[in-house]
Amino acid sequence: MLAFVLTGPRQSAVLDVEPPVAGPGQVVVDVHRVGVCGTDVEFFTGEMAYLHQGHASYPLRPGHEWCGVITSAGEGAGAAWLGRRVTGDTMLGCGTCYRCLDGRQHICARRHEIGVRGGWPGALAEQVLVPVTALRPLPDSVDDTAGAMVEPGGNALRSVQAARLSPGRRVLILGPGTIGLLCAQFALATGAEVHVAGLSASNLALASTLGAHASWTTDALPSLAWDAVIDATNDAGSPRAALDLVEPGGRLVLIGLGGQPSLVDTRVIALKDVTAVGILSASPGLGGTIEQYAAGLDPRPLVAATVGLHRTADVLAGWRPGGAGPGPKIHVDPRRTFPG
């Protein structure tokens, strides 16, 4: 089968590799759609922290935002899975440690992450191997575009849940990228007053189109009482700014990761009685995301275009196809045999 392989920083190729074979408790999924995200870009540039911490190494097959159809199942996996449309969890815990047994496999110290950590091949390929424990069925009302947005959606849903929003509350979302815009959509569904701030004029305009009550460039942000602030940026200085902005007694949610350590004064957290919450993964939010997509929350406007597997390196390098929409997300369809 064909798979996109990173062989080093900014070095890659689409290669003919051995297709996966389902072992006990595993299935093989024919991949229909894959999202390209910031983590994949960091692997492409060589900046991803896992490369320097020993959790990942080249050659690497990325891709962790995906959906597809199950075409084979190993022993004990259950033949009922065959032919079903699914997406799946990125985080694959060991299954035996305290955290896994406590239902927190996404923070297992020995976890694999599909396409990210521990050498588990990712979904930027014609097929991907997945344990049945990680599968999430997709209803017909959630198409392939939305199906490949479940993983980023789970991160955003967890962020909004951590913000403890309700009608009448006001939330500020810093960063109008994919996660920030998804946060805005989930926050709007709570009835909260939603504001989005950032640098990208096109993404801020999209936030308004999606229903945000206001969108602001960072330097024009008004002085309002922010009951919660969600930092969905990759700016190392943003968490400190978010802490300054949030109301005393409010909630600070940290989903973005900067390239350098973020310095936050814990005295401010204590003296403002702020609750700060970090979000690592989508795992506990996948089911809720599928439910909300099926009920009508539509992430598809965030997807600007879908291209073939051979354009993956171009996308990672910042290319956008002609005629792409305003959304920040590019999808790959590995079934396309042509470059575009």
N, C-alpha and C positions, 0 to 999 in steps of 0.2 A: 504494500500500500504506500501511498505518498504521505509524507509527514514533513512539517517545517522543523528544521533542526538548527539551533544556535551552536556554533562551534567555537565561538570566542566573542569578545566585545566587537560588535558591528560586523561579525562574520557569520554568515548563515547560508543555508541552501534548502531547497525542497528535494528530499531524497526518497528513494525507493527503499523502504525498510520492511522487516518482517512484521506481518500483522499480529495483533495480540491474540492469545489463546486463553479462553476463560478457564481459570482453575476453580477449585471448590469454592462456592459462595461468591463467584464473580460472574459478570456478564461482559459481553462485548457490545459496544454501542456504535452504530453507524452515525457519524457526526453530521448533523445538518447545518448547524450554525455555531460560530464561536465569536465571542467578543474579545477585542484587543484592548487591554487596560494598561494602566500606569505601571503595574508590576512587570508586565511583559516588556515594556519600554526600558525599565531599569535593568532587566536581564540582557536586553539588546545592547545597552550602552556599557554594561559591566558595573553599574553602580549599585545593584541590588545587594542589600546587606547580607543576605543568605550566602552569597558567593564568597564573602570575606569571613563568615562565621563557620564555614564548613558544612552548612546545611544543603548546599547546592553546588554543582560544578558543571563545567562544559565537558562533553556535548550535552545539550539540554533541549528537551522538547516541551515548549510552553503551551499555555491554553487551559484556563480553568473556568471560563464562563461559557457554558455550552448547553446544547440540547441535541437530541437525536432519537433514533429508534433502535431498540435492542434486537440484535440478530442472532446471538448465540448465548447460551447459558451453561455454566459449569455445574458440576455435581453439587446438589443441595441448594442451588440458586433458585430453583422453581421455574418450571417450564411456562408458567402463567405469565412470566415477564416477556416472553418472546413476542415481538411485534409491537410492544408498547412504546409510546412516546414518553421520554423522560428527560429530566435534567438531574443534577446530582450535587452532593456536597463535595467541596474541595478538600476538607479536612478529614483525614483517615487516621483515627487513633489506633493505638495498639490493641485496645479492647480488654486489657487486663489490669491496667494501673488504676490507682484510686480515682483519678480524674475521669477516666473513661467509664468506670463503674458508677460514678456519680453523675453520668450524663453530660460530661463536659469534655468529650473527645476532641473538641476543636482546640483545646489547650494542652493536649497530651504532649509530654516532653519528647516522646518517641514517635510522634505522628509523621506520616507522609502528607504531602499536599499535592494534589494532582496538578502536574505542570509547573510546580513551584519548588517543592522541598522533598528531599530524600530520594530523588531520581525516579519518581513515578511519572511515566510519560504523560504529556498533556494532550489536549483535545485539538490542537492545531494540526490535525491529521484526518485521514479518512475514517479512522476508527480509534476508540479509546476504551481501555479496560477499566472497569469500575466494580467495586464490591457492591453486592445487593443492599447492604446496610446503608450505603450512601445515596441510593436512588430516591428520586422524588417523581411520582407520576405527574404528567401534564394533562389537564383536561383539553378537549378540543377547542374550547374558547380561548386558550392561551397558545397562540401560533408560535412558529419557530423564532421569529424576531423577539417576541416577548419571552419565550422560553429561555433564550440565551441571556436575557436580562434578569433572570431570577437571582443569580448569584450576587451581582451588585445590588439588586433590590433588597436582598436579605441583609446586607450591611447597612443600607439606608434605613430599612424598617427598624432594625435594632437601635440605630442612632436616635430615631424619633421616639421609640419607646423609652429610651433612656432619658430623653428630655422631659418626659411626663407632661405631655401637652394635653390641653383640653380647650373647649370653646372659651374665648375671651383671653387666653394666654397669648403672648407675643414671642415669637422665636426669630432669631437671626441666624441665617445659615451663611457661613463664610466659605466661598468657593463654589462657583456655578459650573463645576465639571459634572461628570456623570453621577457620582455619588451625591453631590450637593443638590443637583436638580431632582434626583429621586427622593432625597430627603424632603425637598419642597413638596413634592406630590404626596408623599405619605403624611407630611405635616398638615397639608390642606385637608386631608381626609379626616383629621381629628377635629376640625372646626377652629383651629388656632389661626391667629393672624401671622402670616408668613412673609418675612423679608429675606431677600438674598443679596449678598454683597460680593464683589469681586472685581477683577480686572478686565475680563473679556466682555466687550460690548455685545457681541452676538449671543453669547451664552446668557447674559443678563436679559437681553430681549426675549430669549426663549423662556426664561423663568417667568416673565410677565405673561407670555402667551399661554404657559401652563397654568396660570391662575394665581401666581404669587401676588400678594397685595401691593408689594413694592419691590423694586430692585435698585441697587445703588452701586456706584463705583465706590471703592473703599475710601477715597478721600472726600466723598460727599455724604458719608453716612450721618444721618441725623442723630441728635441726642435724644434717645427714647429709652424707656424702661424695657430691657430685654429679659424676659422671664427665663429664657434658655438661649444659649448660644451653641451651635453645632459647628465645629471647625472641620471642614472637609477640604482643606487646602494642603499643599505640600510645602508651605512656607514655614520654616523653623521658628519664625517670630510670631506666627499667627496665634498659637495657644496663649501666649502672654497677653496679646491684644484682646483675645476673647475673654480672658479672665478679667481684664479691666472693664470690659463692656457689660458683662453679665450682672444682673441685679443681685444685691445681697440676698442670700437664701435661695438663689437660683441654681440652675443646673448647667454645667459645662460638659459638653460631649465631644470627645476627641476621636475622630475617625480618620483624619488625614495624617500622613507621615511625611516629615521633612527629610531632606537629604543630610541634615546635620542635627545634633541634639537640640531640643527645645528647652529653653530655660524659663521655668515658671517659679515665682516666689510663693512657696507654700504658706508663708505668713498671710498673704492676701487671701488664699483659699480659706484659711482658718478664720481670719478676722471678718471676712464677708460671709462666712457660714455657707460656702458654696459646696455643692456636691459635684465632684469631677468624675466622669465615667469614661473609661477607654473601651473601644470596640475593636476586637481583633478580626472577627470573621462573620460570615453570613449564617453559619450553621444553625443557630437556634431560630433564625428568622426565615428560613426557606419556605416552610409550610405556610406561614402567614402571608408571605409575599405572593405565592401562587394563588392563595385564596383572594387576595385583594386584586390581583390581575384578572382573575376569572370574574370578579364582581364588577369590573369596569375601569379600574385604575390602569391607565394605558402608558407604558414606558416607551412605546415605539417611536414617538416623536424625537427621542433622544438619539436614535440611530440614524446617522447621516447617510450611510451607504453600505452596501454589501459587495465584497470583492472576492476574487478567487484566491486560492492558497498561494499562488506564485507572486501575489502582490503583498504578502505579509511583511516582508522586510521593508518595503517602501512605506507601508503604514506605520511601522515601528519607527522609521526615520522621520515621520512627520508628514508624509504625503497624504493628500486627500484627493479622491477622484473628481473629475469634472462633473458638475451637476449634483454634487453632494448636498444634502440638506444642512440645516443649521445645527443639528445635534452634535455633541462632542464624541459620540461613540461610532466606531467603524466595526462592522461585522465581517467575518470571513465564512464563506460557504465552501468547505473542502471538496464538495462534489463537483464544483465548477472545474472543468478541464482547461479553460482558457484563462489567460493572465488577468483580465479585467474584472 
